[in-house]
Structure formats: C-alpha cells, structure tokens
Amino acid sequence: MRKLLLLSLLIPFQAFAMAPECPAYDNKRECMHSVDESYNNFLKEIEEEYKKNQQPELIQAANDVKHFEILACKRTCLN
C-alpha cells in the first residue's frame, strides 16, 4: 500500500485526466464540438445526396449516432 501511495505522488495527476478513448481531443468540450460539426456536415450531405423519401430514416440514424457519440465524449473524456 505504501508503494502505491509513493507511486501516486510521483505520477502527475494529469496522467489520469485523459482516458485512452479520448486521445484526439484536449477536453470534453472539444470532443463534443467535433461531434456537432460532424453531425452538421452529415446533414448537409444527406440533403444534397439523397432523395426526400430516404432522408427521414438517415436523419434519425444520424441523431442516434450523435447521441451515442456525445455520451462517449461525456464518459471517456474525463477533463
């Protein structure tokens, strides 16, 4: 137990601040901003590329993906 305490004093606490699933972003806000940008770009692509009858299903799928990506940002990016 004493060794663990000594190690925790030697290792900077910033090492625990980022989860390995969030290495591309400095913080949670950047991760969520990236999700929003990707979502908006995807909606523009849907409007340009697909017919009107296919759009509602794709938009619903995009909403679901956005929801789970934001949850991933909230859960994995600790800072």
Secondary structure, DSSP 8 states (H G I E B T S, - for coil): -HHHHHHHHHS-GGGGTS-TT-TT-SSHHHHHHHHHHHHHHHHHHHHHHS-TTTHHHHHHHHHHHHHHHHHHHHHH---
